[in-house]
């Protein structure tokens, strides 16, 4: 632990350097108590960093509470904050901040500025977490510990058996379609597949189907909203390479569940939609060759593999679990078009209800320092949010892919996670079931989301300083 503390002290973020003198002037923090809510991370991961920080701030107490259920977590925070209470520090999804910044205390200006933030953290974090306040001034509303992205998990043994000339997935979606034709193993069962090549095409039995659709929206260059975020436009006609990119992205995704397509590889019978593990369990059992997932999907696969072993069921060899960059529309080595993957992560922030914003932010600045995040990666293998850690993490034999994708990751604001998920789940399944006559499901989803946006929009114009 002594090494961890030294690393933290030596690697404090540049843009926060001016905060140290302000905070350290106070010798005693007796009576100051902060509460910190976070989802998924066990106390044995976070509390060592808390203990090192409180040891350097005599009298300070930080009470950490872990939640395992995100729905319960979000409701608890929002209900407590509405009553003027709640945690001083908490983490929320990156897509949450654009519409909820008024619930937060932004990083004090003397602690750092957006330009410094952009130099320390990857670009998608600046897009998600730095925004204009009601006065039009740029503010930093959260600090990210990690930035996770969608990547392609594949069964190495399947590729060596069926496509030995490659030994790994193609880099483009057109190539993946050709891979699918070679990897599929059909049988006479009701589900038709002994081995399905890829989990794509439906939302009821694919864990991250909606996130995959978000990825394809981005890759097809479909704009989700208009410029000031007052209207959803993803179902409409747009300029660019395709006229209706949102519809084309949806049609591409669901084509993998279309039995008339040569790359048909998924249906409602491949995996039971009541299954806890869904496509992850099927991958662990060797029944599907490719799935899309985040860095934590690796542990999910291992857990499913262990359960299968306990039940005496054959499973994928651990050495055959491989991860490739997410496929692109165009060959990333020859095309001029930029690469894109979808970013999903939590970021740490400070409540507007706290009475100790300075010390709360000071703690978060150390929590997201290089030393602390090196320790965090060793514990969790969640990819970094910091630019100065990417090159080292790219060398990791298992999780290096995720670090290599951070630079071209993108996201967009989501007003309500569950409403969006339900809407797009229904849209995907309607298309997958062949209800595509007039595309009304996608248009209806667009109208529903537009109705959730304020007429004035969610984007406040920046204040232009005439003296600059």
Buried (B, 14 or more C-beta within 10 A) or exposed (E): EEEBBEBBBEBBBEBBEBBBEEBEEEEEBEEBEBBBBBBBBEEEBBBBBBBBBBEBBEEBBBEBBBBEEBEEBBEBBEEBBEEEEBBBBBBBBBBBBBBBBEBBBBBBEEBBBBEBBBEBBBBBBBBBBBBBBEEEBBBBBBBBBBBBBBBBBBBBBBBEEBBEEBEBBBBBBBBBBBBBBBBBBEEEEEBBBEBBBBBBBBBBBBBBBBBBBBBBBBBBBBBBBBEBBBBBBBBBEBEEEBEBBBBBBBBBBBBBBBEEBEBBBBBBEBBBEEEEBBBBBBBBBBBBBBBBBBBEBBEBBBBBBEBBEEEEEEBBEEEBBBBBBBBBBBEBEEEEEEBBBBBBBBBBBBBBBBEBBBBBBBBBBBBBBBBBBBBBBEBBBBBBBBBBBBEEBBEBEEBBBBBBBBBBBBBBBBBBBEBBBBBBBBBBBBBBEEEBEEBBBBBBBBEBBBEEBEEEBBBBEEEEEEEE
